[in-house]
Amino acid sequence: MAPETEAGDKLFPFLGLLCYADALDWLLMVSGTMGSFIHGMGPSMSYYILGKSVDVIGNNIGNKEATVHELNKRQMVRMRMSYLRSVLSQDIGAFDTDLTTANIIAGATNHMNVIQDAIGEKMGHFMSNFSTFVVAIIVAFACCWEVGMLSLLVVPMLLMVGATYAKMMIDMSLERISFVSEATTVVQQTLANIKTVFSFVGENSAIKSFHKCMCNQYRLSKKEAMAKGLGLGMLQIATFCSYSLVIWVGAAVVTGGKAKAGETIAAVINVLSGAIYISNAAPDLQVFSQAKTAGKEIFKVIKRNPAISYESNGKILEKIKGDIEMREVHVAYPSREDKPILQGFSLAIQAGNIVALVGSSGCGKSSDFSGAVLIDNQNIKEVDLKSLRRNIGSVSQEPSLFSGTIMDNLRIGKMDATDEEIIEAEKTANVHSFIYKLPNQYSTEVGERGVQLSGGQKQRIAIARAILKDPPILLLDEATSALDSESEKIVQEALDRAMQGRTVILIAHRMSTIINADKIVLVENGRVAQSGTHEELLFSGQVKEEKEEAAEHGTYNTPSFTSSEQKKKLDLTEQPKQAFRKRTSTFYRIFLGTFKLLPGKLAWHTLNQTQRGSKYSIILFLIGLLTFFSNIFQHYIYGLVDERATNNLREALFSVILRNEIGWFEQPKNSVGFLTSRIVGDTSMIKTIISDRMSPIVQCISSILIATGLSTVVNWRMGLVAWTLMPFHFIAGLVQVRSAKGFATDFSTSHQKLISLTSEAVSNIRTVASFVQEDEILRKADLSLQEPMQKSRMESIKYGAVQGTALFLWHTTHAIAMSFTIMLLDKDLATFKNCVRSYQAFAMTISSITELWSLIPMVLSAIAILDPALDILDRETQIVPDVPKVHSDERLAGDVEFQDVSFSYPSRPEVIILDGFNLAIEPGERVALVGSSGSGKSTVLALLLRFYDPCEGQVLMDGKDIRDYNLRYLRKHIGLVQPEPILFNMSIRENISYGNEDVSESEIIEAAMEANIHEFISGLSNGYDTVVGDKGSQLSGGQKQRIAIARTILKRPTILLLDEATSALDSESERVVMSSLGAKEWKNKGELSSKVTSITIAHRISTVTSADVIVVMDKGQMVEMGSHASLVSASNGVYSKL
């Protein structure tokens, strides 16, 4: 059972990370611990028996390695699944506040990686060293209890230092988690909204924000590095003080005749080697501290109780009629509780009735869905949530599709649907008209968020999905806003048929959509202002006036009811510094490695020349003092180097990713979750390689070489044996390293899939919840994790067996060395003194070799995880953003020409989108593109922004191929408003000024006024400082659209691209906004700028009637062109039939 988490600074228990262990896991843990203790007996027993073979010691290590690997994988699979399960069970309001997509990804990547490292490699490493320490102390007691008693003094001293060090690291780990989440937010938001970032030239802004996050982490790393240096330095000085004390006591024991010299030597060496092993384990305390902090964040989500729970024992709704009643409903967004959306809203809907909600943007039309309501006289708070949502179908204004095929997305409506049911639903929604034209038809991949399809195509799939669900209650929020007139007519007829016999609540701004509703409800200020049929409301003076005005302008919009209050590689300048730091750290490691060999030599001298005992004790104390300062220096330098290298790699990777073309982002392997994990998660392996692994590797290698060298100096025959046996050490090590390859890669790929799935689910959480897809997502997640687990079980056993065999060979070499030592003594080829000293020096390599070959596989695993990130650095983008260099700030004139342009999307080269397309636009000319969904209208805008390059032909601007312009210079002169408004999780002010540096407050307000959003913003308690939430979740669709329009107006572009820019607006807002967007010239800082060339895509005829030229497109070609009047007069023309 997961431990309870509490608010405040209460520490999370480390054993709480093992809360998912079952009986088998605990058996594995006990088995691994026993293996560790048996492993720990090897060095200690070799010192104890001095002359007897230890050829039975090694094989048990296989248990430890195999069980630790298996235990770690099993625990992490359960923890990751519990985390995702808890995320998917939360109420929607949680995702508007705490559980943002970025925070969830940070938990699934960085936090989980820290925990995995702690309860996997680090825990195994710590258990191994700690068990050796414990066995060494036990053997010391058995040899000489007087020396062994010193451990009762030494151990508490070491534990006290370790506990103090761990406490310091926990405090800083909390701060680091905050910085990591901040950096993840920047990356996730930028990649998720990459087209908006590119169109507003926001790359540099994103890179600066990310750099700021990295600087915060770097400043923190200085404190962490100093704390680590102080902590481990204190541990070293405590260790050398224990050396001094042990040797002094040992000398006194032998001098007093209380113990034999051989027994005392064995006891002294065991105590000293135990201190070495516990020192090796000390750095793991930092990871344990970080894991406890990460665990607190993870389990805070796992144990979070949702406001609306799936687990409640509510009534199961088997079949409902569809009666709906809302009684005095009050609703406010969680992040803006002081700004109620619904205020005493009451409404009764009879089963089978169609009710339309109308009103200005942000008046509360869409919020009804989360209010407290009665269905068939049953309060929905008392109803089982899943059964409730299975009886309700919805189509939102911004359709959400999932990566996968068209068939996969349709089946979300009904997982057990037959092929016949799916085909019938797609015919009803007019989806078949474009599916059968695709080469792969239903197997066509739609891409992340459906990027491979047009807005209209996505909308039709969303409608088909809802129809397939066949719900008694249907919610339609601007369901046909993205459709062209022909598709809308067909789909609307289908919806009219589908709505028969159902209770329907629909929201729309087009009069034609709601005219046949049984009841139209006017919502103002969160309350019902008026209600009645269409005919009844026409008698209202306000409605009648609106209708007459609409008729005068030739529009067919919903009446408006507004009120007055609505780096390619790492930094090269760092390389000389890093080289210096590496040399100094290497010197320190050799220095310390030598010191760790001295106790054996000093022990011999002390036991034979007691008068030198005090002298050597003082020497050891001074060495300990020196290592204290050298530890601070070493860990501070390494800490700064690995943080700087990690940050440099992250910034370089982020920058390089933002240089790639849009087509690269649309590849499945480059999803937002994947890339965010690469930048934030995988790059943390740099720290593993540089600080956590390379530092002790250098120490181990230097210790091995020095020990073997000293053994040779003392006794050349013994040295010859040592060097002869050395290749066997390395052969065993290489076999061990080779056996470890593949572990990291398999699980890294699996985790990347899980992160991508999690990211997509959270990004589309409303769709997931409304279609009750939580169990299906969990099934896919479990499948992605179980695949490598099946392979891992056998691999873990093989790996453990190889590990055991390797250590068996190492101990065998020492048995050979010991036997050779005895032979030298028997044949009088060496003195007893030299033999013992020589063997002691050689025996000290056991701990170093064991440590070395346990570290190298970890480094190789880290490198394997880093490889995909490094591959991204090496990729050459197909559309270079900064070549050629900008030579002038002169504005473009706005002349645009397409010459025989043919184009297919990179992901679907066999599908022709534009086929010999030609179009010439004069500066200041207003051009409208109309045609059916998928005819290539939005592609024209994408080519102008150079999201893609044409396969054939040219796109010219001011008579020059746009490929000859600096890309960022080009995009600065183009403004884009998309049909699905994209806002960032920042303040309204920052969203409006995004991509526009050095703008004044007055310019921001002026742009907001032109977009008819200033009055609404001023009415908010925080005004322009109001945070809009993840993807603008705290605002209505119309409010988001107007802020997006204000952002474009502030840019004052030469070329204005409007892709269904006003589809989410009520008629009054649309008139105000279009008067600004339709201007022939921008008023910029008191002066008139150059003429504005505009290209508009719209499905409402009223939106394009004022255009100078209307271009009718079909199948990627221009089929008609002219003014509204001329095209309408052609009775047989395509436009006249729209």
Beta strands, then each sheet from edge to edge (+ up, - down):
strand 1: 324-332
strand 2: 340-349
strand 3: 354-358
strand 4: 373-375
strand 5: 378-379
strand 6: 392-395
strand 7: 473-477
strand 8: 503-507
strand 9: 519-524
strand 10: 527-532
strand 11: 896-903
strand 12: 914-921
strand 13: 926-931
strand 14: 952-957
strand 15: 960-961
strand 16: 974-977
strand 17: 1055-1059
strand 18: 1081-1084
strand 19: 1087-1091
strand 20: 1093-1097
strand 21: 1109-1114
strand 22: 1117-1122
sheet 1: 2+ 1- 4+ 5-
sheet 2: 6+ 7+ 8+ 3+ 9+ 10-
sheet 3: 12+ 11- 14+ 15-
sheet 4: 16+ 17+ 20+ 13+ 21+ 22-
sheet 5: 18+ 19-
end
